[in-house]
Amino acid sequence: MPSWLTPEVAIIAIVFAISLFVIYKLFRLLVRASIAGAIGFAFPWITNGVSLYFGIILPFVIPATFDMGLKFALAGIGLAVIYEFLHYFKYLLRIATWPFRMLFRRKR
């Protein structure tokens, strides 16, 4: 074992790797949530434009105001965060149930 590899150095390396992973996941969440927020903000104008262009009469009216765009943007961000959380939860469940799936897998 090299003389510079002490338990403290190993712990620092592990913490560094975990923090890089967490920062990467948070950055990815931030990018996806901002895209969902931008699409949500533009939604009232898109629906009004599409309905006017194609002559479709919608059964509801969405006012194309800044306030309504902000509400849809916040709804989009919230849905993106909930989706990512449930995706991570499903991923962790798949990891946790892997031994049981291998144990009860049918032979073909």
Buried (B, 14 or more C-beta within 10 A) or exposed (E): EEEEEEEEEEEEEEEEEEEEEEEEEEEEBEEBBBEBBEBBBBBBBEBBEEBEEEEEEEEEEBEBEEEBBEBBBEBBBBBBBEBBEEEEEEEEEEEEEEEEEEEEEEEE
